[in-house]
Amino acid sequence: MSRSTLQNKCVKILLVSLLSMVAVPSLGMDKVLRVGLPSLPALGLNPLATDGIPGLYTTPAIYDALTWVDNTGVAHPQAATSWHSENETTWIFTLSPGQVFSDGSPLNAEAVVFSVDFLHSSTGASYAVAIDLPSLKAARALNELSIEFTTSTPNPFLPQELSLMRLMSPTNWKKVGVEGINRSPIGSGPFIVDSLAPGIMSLRANPNALRKPKIDRLELRAVPDNPARVQGLLSGGLDIAYALGPDQISLLEAAGHSMVVQTEGSMTNLAFVVVKDSPLKDVRVRRALNYAVNKNEIVATILAGKAKVATQTAPANAFGYDPFLLAYEYDPVLAKKLLAEAGYENGFVMLAEIWEGSSSSAPLVYQKAASDLAVVGVKLELQMVPIAKFAQGVHQGKWGGLAIGNDYTTLPSLDALRGFMRNSCFWKAPWYCDETIMPLLKEALGTFDLDKRRELTKQVLRHQRDQAPGILLHDYVRFDGVAKRVKNFAIYLGYVPYDQIDLVPQF
């Protein structure tokens, strides 16, 4: 055993020991919910800087948005009580009266406009939320509680998309600045950050929150190792363990706990980097790699049958999903034939970069894909990379290989076209850019009528499926472990309503 391997094992043992020593609250003591997640947000707690994992696990505890979205894609009130469209590019939102941030400043129309204006500033324009709200043009306060939003193109999903823009105190922002907000966040959510330390965030209940929590304290802990998160749940050191795997369902259930299994609004994909010169520029090669991978076996064995094989670049619950599209069948003979036609009878080598924290089952899925590809002569080398390096590839196009572990996400609106914001020529540093689809894609994105938009979206998905922009694997499924003393846990398209969670005493 190497020294580094031994050190890693010691760290894991120590972490498990520390988790197991944490006492479970008893009657008369504060209710403390302890949550284990693969990592805390690398970019800090600025709610506009990131809107993906792991920020989805943390920011809902601190900040409110105007809306939240359920698992069917329907928007519900949060800071806003109602909204309506005046025309195809103008919306009016009305806030709930009397809301305040945890520093006592008002959450009013001007505070909402502040966030929109910042997203359009030179600094904010590069933030994830600005990138994921491309149609949001401007906002202005009509009165204390009403805001007018305008969009650059018709967008029937604006109420859902605004759930990404979590509202922060303008007073605090002006006090602490861009860097300070990451350490001293002020929102109107159910919890207030008490302390930040390496690997752990401690929060207390916000007495002035619109969404008042049922527990007293919340602890969010970075537990990168999957087995350590499981052991923390089994030992009582953790109450919730995010991003587990299907192989741990029976283990948790045997101990009286539960695994919450839920299809998210994403499709898992081994995306091809076609902006580089490589065999992947040939559509025959891209299709061959799809025929070479047995996706049915991946779903049945690795994902315990809990997912669906991907038939297109959108999950089955997405708006515009085409139920008549078929998956690429497992046909290694056809795969070899297509490779030979393209001039790669002897195969080739390709490197794929995979984010190491994407899910506990992801490495097994990609390893199975690599094993299947080897049968047709293609050597897929997998490199697990940390989130910081993966993000650099996404935002700067600095990919070391020819493929990346990626997804077509529809969050938070379940609009299938959202996946094309990154997986197309729209992206600032595209890895896949097909100019032939852009006119149709732009037409679909500019359509307010939902029936017409649905039909145009199906056309986009048919085109994309035939072009095989990656190995279309499966609809993404979440596996989150929940201790038996936890009550009312739920997760909606990545949004965790921490205010609803309660803890019951165990005897």
C-alpha positions as CSV (number, residue, x, y, z in Angstrom):
1,M,0.0,0.0,0.0
2,S,1.4,3.4,-1.0
3,R,1.9,6.2,1.5
4,S,-0.7,8.4,-0.1
5,T,-3.3,5.6,-0.1
6,L,-2.6,4.9,3.6
7,Q,-3.0,8.6,4.3
8,N,-6.3,8.7,2.5
9,K,-7.6,5.7,4.4
10,C,-6.6,7.3,7.7
11,V,-8.4,10.6,6.8
12,K,-11.6,8.6,6.0
13,I,-11.4,6.7,9.2
14,L,-10.9,9.9,11.2
15,L,-13.8,11.6,9.4
16,V,-16.1,8.7,10.1
17,S,-15.1,8.6,13.8
18,L,-15.8,12.3,14.2
19,L,-19.2,12.0,12.6
20,S,-20.1,9.0,14.8
21,M,-19.1,11.0,18.0
22,V,-21.7,13.7,17.3
23,A,-24.5,13.3,19.8
24,V,-28.1,13.1,18.6
25,P,-30.2,15.9,20.1
26,S,-32.7,14.8,22.7
27,L,-35.9,16.3,24.0
28,G,-35.4,19.8,25.4
29,M,-32.3,20.5,23.3
30,D,-32.0,22.5,20.1
31,K,-33.0,20.7,17.0
32,V,-29.9,20.5,14.9
33,L,-30.1,19.1,11.3
34,R,-26.7,17.8,10.1
35,V,-26.3,17.5,6.3
36,G,-23.5,15.8,4.5
37,L,-22.7,16.9,0.9
38,P,-19.8,16.2,-1.4
39,S,-18.5,19.8,-1.1
40,L,-19.4,23.3,-0.1
41,P,-19.6,25.9,-2.9
42,A,-16.1,26.6,-4.2
43,L,-17.1,30.1,-5.2
44,G,-18.5,31.0,-1.8
45,L,-22.0,32.1,-0.8
46,N,-22.8,34.8,-3.4
47,P,-26.2,33.6,-4.6
48,L,-25.7,35.0,-8.1
49,A,-22.3,33.4,-8.7
50,T,-23.5,29.9,-8.9
51,D,-26.9,28.1,-9.4
52,G,-25.8,24.5,-9.6
53,I,-24.5,21.8,-7.3
54,P,-23.3,22.2,-4.6
55,G,-24.8,25.7,-4.3
56,L,-28.3,24.2,-4.7
57,Y,-27.7,22.5,-1.3
58,T,-26.8,25.7,0.5
59,T,-28.3,28.9,-0.9
60,P,-32.0,27.9,-0.4
61,A,-31.3,27.9,3.4
62,I,-30.0,31.5,3.3
63,Y,-31.9,33.2,0.5
64,D,-35.4,33.5,-0.9
65,A,-36.2,33.8,-4.6
66,L,-39.3,35.3,-6.2
67,T,-40.6,31.8,-6.9
68,W,-39.8,28.1,-6.5
69,V,-40.6,25.3,-8.9
70,D,-42.1,21.9,-8.2
71,N,-41.3,18.6,-9.9
72,T,-43.8,19.2,-12.6
73,G,-42.3,22.5,-13.6
74,V,-45.0,24.7,-12.1
75,A,-43.8,27.9,-10.5
76,H,-45.1,28.7,-6.9
77,P,-44.9,31.9,-4.8
78,Q,-42.0,32.6,-2.5
79,A,-41.0,36.2,-2.1
80,A,-43.5,37.1,-4.8
81,T,-47.2,36.4,-4.2
82,S,-48.4,36.7,-7.8
83,W,-47.3,37.5,-11.4
84,H,-48.8,37.9,-14.8
85,S,-47.6,38.7,-18.3
86,E,-48.7,42.1,-19.8
87,N,-47.5,41.0,-23.2
88,E,-44.9,38.6,-24.7
89,T,-41.9,40.5,-23.3
90,T,-43.3,42.2,-20.2
91,W,-44.2,40.6,-16.8
92,I,-45.5,42.2,-13.5
93,F,-44.5,40.5,-10.2
94,T,-46.0,41.5,-6.8
95,L,-44.2,40.9,-3.6
96,S,-45.5,39.7,-0.3
97,P,-45.7,42.8,2.1
98,G,-43.5,43.2,5.2
99,Q,-40.6,41.0,4.2
100,V,-37.1,41.9,5.5
101,F,-33.6,40.6,5.1
102,S,-31.9,39.2,8.2
103,D,-30.1,42.5,8.7
104,G,-33.5,44.3,9.0
105,S,-33.4,46.0,5.6
106,P,-36.6,45.7,3.5
107,L,-37.1,43.1,0.8
108,N,-39.0,45.4,-1.5
109,A,-39.2,46.1,-5.2
110,E,-36.0,48.2,-5.2
111,A,-34.1,45.2,-3.6
112,V,-35.2,43.0,-6.5
113,V,-34.2,45.6,-9.1
114,F,-30.8,45.8,-7.4
115,S,-30.1,42.1,-8.1
116,V,-31.3,42.4,-11.8
117,D,-29.1,45.5,-12.3
118,F,-26.1,43.8,-10.8
119,L,-26.6,40.8,-13.2
120,H,-26.3,43.3,-16.0
121,S,-23.2,45.0,-14.6
122,S,-19.7,44.3,-16.0
123,T,-19.0,42.0,-12.9
124,G,-22.4,40.3,-12.7
125,A,-22.7,39.5,-16.4
126,S,-20.2,36.7,-16.0
127,Y,-22.0,35.1,-13.1
128,A,-23.8,31.8,-13.6
129,V,-27.3,33.3,-12.9
130,A,-26.8,36.0,-15.5
131,I,-25.7,33.4,-18.0
132,D,-28.8,31.2,-17.2
133,L,-31.2,34.1,-17.5
134,P,-30.3,35.2,-21.0
135,S,-33.7,36.7,-21.9
136,L,-33.9,38.9,-18.8
137,K,-33.4,42.4,-20.1
138,A,-34.3,44.8,-17.3
139,A,-36.5,45.4,-14.2
140,R,-38.0,48.5,-12.7
141,A,-39.9,49.2,-9.5
142,L,-43.5,50.3,-10.2
143,N,-44.1,50.8,-6.5
144,E,-43.0,49.4,-3.1
145,L,-44.2,45.9,-3.9
146,S,-44.5,45.7,-7.7
147,I,-41.7,45.0,-10.3
148,E,-41.9,45.2,-14.1
149,F,-39.6,42.7,-15.8
150,T,-38.9,43.0,-19.5
151,T,-37.3,40.3,-21.7
152,S,-35.3,40.5,-24.9
153,T,-37.3,37.7,-26.4
154,P,-40.6,36.1,-25.6
155,N,-40.2,33.8,-22.6
156,P,-43.2,31.9,-21.3
157,F,-40.9,30.3,-18.6
158,L,-39.7,33.5,-16.9
159,P,-41.5,32.8,-13.6
160,Q,-39.8,29.5,-13.4
161,E,-36.4,30.8,-14.4
162,L,-36.5,33.7,-11.8
163,S,-36.3,31.0,-9.1
164,L,-32.6,31.0,-9.9
165,M,-32.2,34.6,-8.8
166,R,-31.9,34.4,-5.1
167,L,-32.4,37.8,-3.4
168,M,-29.7,39.4,-1.2
169,S,-29.6,42.5,0.9
170,P,-28.4,45.5,-1.1
171,T,-27.5,47.2,2.2
172,N,-25.2,44.3,3.1
173,W,-23.7,44.1,-0.5
174,K,-22.8,47.8,-0.4
175,K,-21.2,47.3,3.0
176,V,-19.1,44.2,2.4
177,G,-18.7,44.2,-1.4
178,V,-18.2,41.4,-3.9
179,E,-15.6,39.5,-1.9
180,G,-17.3,40.0,1.5
181,I,-20.6,38.6,0.4
182,N,-19.0,35.1,0.2
183,R,-18.2,35.2,3.9
184,S,-21.0,37.4,5.2
185,P,-24.2,36.6,3.3
186,I,-27.4,38.2,4.2
187,G,-30.7,36.9,2.7
188,S,-34.3,36.5,3.9
189,G,-34.3,32.7,3.9
190,P,-35.1,30.5,6.9
191,F,-31.5,30.5,8.2
192,I,-28.7,32.9,9.1
193,V,-25.1,31.9,8.7
194,D,-23.4,31.8,12.1
195,S,-19.9,30.6,11.1
196,L,-17.9,29.4,8.2
197,A,-15.0,27.0,8.7
198,P,-13.1,24.7,6.3
199,G,-15.6,22.0,5.4
200,I,-18.5,23.1,7.6
201,M,-21.1,25.8,7.7
202,S,-23.2,26.5,10.8
203,L,-26.5,28.3,10.5
204,R,-29.2,29.3,13.0
205,A,-33.0,29.9,12.5
206,N,-34.0,33.3,11.1
207,P,-36.8,34.6,13.4
208,N,-37.9,37.1,10.8
209,A,-38.0,34.7,7.8
210,L,-41.1,34.5,5.7
211,R,-40.4,30.7,5.6
212,K,-39.9,30.0,9.3
213,P,-38.0,26.8,10.0
214,K,-39.1,24.0,12.2
215,I,-35.6,23.3,13.5
216,D,-33.2,25.5,15.4
217,R,-29.9,25.0,13.7
218,L,-28.5,23.6,10.4
219,E,-25.0,22.3,9.9
220,L,-23.8,21.7,6.3
221,R,-20.7,19.6,6.1
222,A,-18.4,18.8,3.2
223,V,-17.9,15.0,3.2
224,P,-16.3,14.3,-0.1
225,D,-16.0,10.5,0.4
226,N,-19.3,8.7,-0.4
227,P,-18.7,5.8,2.1
228,A,-18.1,8.4,4.8
229,R,-21.4,10.1,4.1
230,V,-23.2,6.7,4.3
231,Q,-21.4,5.9,7.5
232,G,-22.3,9.3,8.9
233,L,-25.9,8.6,8.3
234,L,-25.7,5.1,9.9
235,S,-23.8,6.3,12.9
236,G,-26.2,9.2,13.6
237,G,-23.6,11.9,12.8
238,L,-25.6,13.0,9.8
239,D,-29.3,13.3,9.2
240,I,-29.2,13.8,5.4
241,A,-26.5,12.5,3.0
242,Y,-26.7,13.9,-0.5
243,A,-25.5,12.2,-3.7
244,L,-25.4,8.6,-2.7
245,G,-25.9,5.6,-5.0
246,P,-28.4,2.8,-5.7
247,D,-26.1,0.2,-4.2
248,Q,-26.7,1.7,-0.8
249,I,-30.5,1.5,-0.8
250,S,-30.7,-1.8,1.0
251,L,-28.0,-0.9,3.5
252,L,-29.9,2.2,4.6
253,E,-33.3,0.6,4.6
254,A,-32.0,-2.3,6.8
255,A,-31.0,0.3,9.4
256,G,-34.5,1.9,9.3
257,H,-33.5,4.9,7.2
258,S,-34.6,5.7,3.6
259,M,-33.2,6.5,0.2
260,V,-35.1,9.2,-1.6
261,V,-34.9,8.3,-5.3
262,Q,-36.0,11.0,-7.7
263,T,-35.6,11.8,-11.4
264,E,-34.1,15.2,-11.9
265,G,-34.7,17.4,-15.0
266,S,-31.4,16.4,-16.6
267,M,-30.1,13.9,-19.1
268,T,-26.6,12.4,-18.5
269,N,-24.4,12.6,-21.5
270,L,-20.7,11.9,-22.4
271,A,-20.4,15.1,-24.4
272,F,-18.1,15.2,-27.4
273,V,-15.6,18.1,-27.8
274,V,-16.0,18.6,-31.5
275,V,-14.4,22.0,-31.7
276,K,-11.1,20.1,-31.8
277,D,-9.8,18.2,-34.8
278,S,-10.5,14.6,-34.1
279,P,-12.4,11.5,-35.3
280,L,-15.5,13.0,-33.5
281,K,-16.0,15.6,-36.2
282,D,-17.5,12.8,-38.3
283,V,-21.1,12.1,-37.4
284,R,-20.6,8.4,-38.3
285,V,-18.1,8.1,-35.5
286,R,-20.4,9.9,-33.0
287,R,-23.3,7.6,-33.9
288,A,-21.0,4.5,-33.8
289,L,-20.0,5.3,-30.2
290,N,-23.7,5.5,-29.3
291,Y,-24.4,2.1,-30.8
292,A,-21.3,0.7,-29.0
293,V,-22.5,1.3,-25.4
294,N,-25.1,-0.9,-23.8
295,K,-27.3,1.7,-22.0
296,N,-30.0,-0.8,-21.0
297,E,-27.4,-2.8,-19.0
298,I,-26.1,0.4,-17.4
299,V,-29.6,1.3,-16.2
300,A,-30.5,-2.2,-15.1
301,T,-27.3,-3.0,-13.2
302,I,-25.6,0.2,-12.1
303,L,-28.7,2.3,-11.5
304,A,-30.9,-0.6,-10.2
305,G,-33.5,0.1,-12.9
306,K,-34.3,3.5,-11.4
307,A,-33.5,5.6,-14.5
308,K,-34.6,5.7,-18.1
309,V,-32.3,5.1,-21.1
310,A,-31.9,8.5,-22.9
311,T,-33.6,8.7,-26.3
312,Q,-32.8,12.4,-26.9
313,T,-31.0,15.4,-25.4
314,A,-33.7,16.0,-22.8
315,P,-35.1,14.0,-19.9
316,A,-38.5,12.3,-20.2
317,N,-40.2,14.9,-17.9
318,A,-39.1,17.9,-20.0
319,F,-41.4,20.3,-21.9
320,G,-41.0,19.4,-25.6
321,Y,-39.8,15.9,-25.0
322,D,-40.6,13.7,-28.0
323,P,-41.9,10.3,-26.9
324,F,-41.6,8.8,-30.4
325,L,-37.8,9.2,-30.5
326,L,-36.0,5.9,-30.0
327,A,-32.7,5.3,-28.2
328,Y,-29.6,4.2,-30.1
329,E,-29.8,0.4,-29.8
330,Y,-26.8,-1.6,-28.5
331,D,-25.3,-2.8,-31.8
332,P,-21.5,-3.2,-31.7
333,V,-21.5,-4.8,-35.1
334,L,-23.1,-1.7,-36.6
335,A,-20.7,0.5,-34.5
336,K,-17.7,-1.2,-36.1
337,K,-19.1,-0.9,-39.5
338,L,-19.6,2.9,-39.1
339,L,-16.1,3.3,-37.7
340,A,-14.7,1.5,-40.7
341,E,-16.7,3.6,-43.1
342,A,-15.3,6.7,-41.4
343,G,-11.7,5.4,-41.7
344,Y,-11.2,4.2,-38.1
345,E,-11.4,0.5,-38.5
346,N,-8.7,0.1,-35.9
347,G,-10.4,2.5,-33.5
348,F,-8.7,5.4,-31.7
349,V,-7.9,6.8,-28.2
350,M,-9.9,9.5,-26.5
351,L,-9.6,11.1,-23.1
352,A,-12.8,12.0,-21.1
353,E,-12.8,14.4,-18.2
354,I,-15.4,13.6,-15.5
355,W,-16.3,15.8,-12.5
356,E,-15.4,13.6,-9.5
357,G,-18.4,14.8,-7.5
358,S,-21.1,14.5,-10.1
359,S,-22.7,11.4,-8.4
360,S,-21.5,8.3,-6.7
361,S,-22.6,6.1,-9.6
362,A,-21.1,8.2,-12.4
363,P,-17.7,6.6,-12.3
364,L,-19.3,3.2,-12.7
365,V,-21.4,4.4,-15.6
366,Y,-18.4,5.9,-17.5
367,Q,-16.3,2.8,-16.7
368,K,-19.0,0.6,-18.2
369,A,-19.1,2.8,-21.3
370,A,-15.3,2.6,-21.6
371,S,-15.5,-1.2,-21.4
372,D,-18.1,-1.4,-24.1
373,L,-16.2,1.0,-26.4
374,A,-13.1,-1.1,-26.0
375,V,-15.0,-4.0,-27.8
376,V,-15.2,-1.8,-31.0
377,G,-11.6,-0.7,-30.7
378,V,-12.1,2.7,-29.1
379,K,-10.0,3.3,-25.9
380,L,-11.8,5.7,-23.6
381,E,-9.4,7.0,-20.9
382,L,-11.2,8.5,-17.9
383,Q,-9.8,11.3,-15.8
384,M,-11.7,12.3,-12.7
385,V,-11.2,16.1,-12.1
386,P,-12.1,18.4,-9.2
387,I,-15.0,20.8,-9.7
388,A,-12.6,23.8,-10.0
389,K,-10.8,22.3,-13.0
390,F,-14.1,21.1,-14.5
391,A,-15.6,24.6,-14.2
392,Q,-12.5,26.0,-15.9
393,G,-13.2,23.7,-18.8
394,V,-16.9,24.7,-18.9
395,H,-16.3,28.5,-18.8
396,Q,-13.0,28.8,-20.6
397,G,-13.0,25.8,-23.0
398,K,-9.8,24.4,-21.6
399,W,-10.5,20.7,-22.1
400,G,-7.6,18.3,-22.1
401,G,-9.5,15.6,-23.9
402,L,-12.2,14.9,-26.5
403,A,-15.1,14.2,-24.2
404,I,-16.6,15.4,-20.9
405,G,-19.1,14.0,-18.4
406,N,-21.9,16.4,-18.8
407,D,-25.7,16.8,-18.9
408,Y,-28.5,18.5,-20.7
409,T,-30.2,20.2,-17.8
410,T,-33.7,21.7,-18.0
411,L,-33.6,23.1,-14.4
412,P,-35.5,24.9,-13.1
413,S,-38.3,25.2,-15.8
414,L,-38.2,21.7,-17.3
415,D,-37.9,23.5,-20.7
416,A,-35.9,21.1,-22.9
417,L,-34.4,24.1,-24.7
418,R,-32.5,25.1,-21.6
419,G,-30.0,22.3,-22.2
420,F,-28.9,24.1,-25.4
421,M,-27.7,27.2,-23.5
422,R,-24.5,25.4,-22.9
423,N,-24.5,22.5,-25.4
424,S,-24.6,24.6,-28.5
425,C,-23.1,27.6,-30.3
426,F,-24.8,29.9,-27.8
427,W,-22.2,29.0,-25.2
428,K,-19.2,31.4,-24.8
429,A,-16.7,28.6,-24.9
430,P,-18.6,25.8,-26.8
431,W,-17.4,22.3,-27.0
432,Y,-20.2,21.3,-29.4
433,C,-21.3,23.9,-32.0
434,D,-23.6,22.9,-34.9
435,E,-24.5,26.0,-36.9
436,T,-27.1,24.2,-38.9
437,I,-29.5,23.9,-35.9
438,M,-29.2,27.5,-34.8
439,P,-32.0,29.1,-36.9
440,L,-34.5,26.5,-35.7
441,L,-33.3,26.8,-32.1
442,K,-33.6,30.6,-32.2
443,E,-37.1,30.3,-33.6
444,A,-38.2,27.9,-30.8
445,L,-36.6,30.1,-28.1
446,G,-38.4,33.2,-29.5
447,T,-41.9,31.6,-29.4
448,F,-44.3,32.6,-26.6
449,D,-47.1,30.3,-27.7
450,L,-46.6,27.0,-25.8
451,D,-48.2,24.7,-28.4
452,K,-46.0,26.1,-31.2
453,R,-42.9,26.1,-28.9
454,R,-43.5,22.4,-28.0
455,E,-43.6,21.4,-31.7
456,L,-40.5,23.4,-32.6
457,T,-38.7,21.9,-29.5
458,K,-39.4,18.4,-30.8
459,Q,-37.9,19.3,-34.1
460,V,-34.8,20.6,-32.3
461,L,-34.5,17.4,-30.3
462,R,-34.9,15.2,-33.4
463,H,-32.1,17.1,-35.1
464,Q,-29.8,16.9,-32.1
465,R,-30.5,13.2,-31.5
466,D,-29.5,12.4,-35.1
467,Q,-26.3,14.5,-34.9
468,A,-25.2,12.5,-31.7
469,P,-23.4,15.3,-29.8
470,G,-22.4,12.8,-27.2
471,I,-23.1,9.3,-25.9
472,L,-26.7,9.7,-24.7
473,L,-26.7,7.7,-21.6
474,H,-29.7,8.0,-19.2
475,D,-32.0,10.4,-17.4
476,Y,-30.3,11.7,-14.3
477,V,-31.6,10.2,-11.0
478,R,-30.9,11.5,-7.5
479,F,-30.2,9.2,-4.6
480,D,-30.3,11.0,-1.2
481,G,-30.1,9.3,2.1
482,V,-32.4,10.4,4.9
483,A,-32.3,9.3,8.5
484,K,-35.4,7.9,10.1
485,R,-35.7,10.8,12.6
486,V,-36.0,13.3,9.7
487,K,-39.5,14.4,8.8
488,N,-40.8,16.3,5.7
489,F,-37.6,16.1,3.6
490,A,-38.2,16.9,0.0
491,I,-36.2,18.1,-3.0
492,Y,-37.8,19.8,-6.0
493,L,-35.6,20.0,-9.2
494,G,-32.6,20.8,-7.0
495,Y,-34.4,23.1,-4.6
496,V,-34.4,22.0,-0.9
497,P,-37.1,23.7,1.3
498,Y,-35.1,23.5,4.5
499,D,-37.9,25.3,6.3
500,Q,-40.2,22.3,6.0
501,I,-37.8,19.8,7.5
502,D,-38.4,18.7,11.1
503,L,-36.7,16.2,13.5
504,V,-38.6,13.8,15.6
505,P,-37.1,12.2,18.8
506,Q,-35.9,8.6,18.6
507,F,-36.3,6.3,21.6
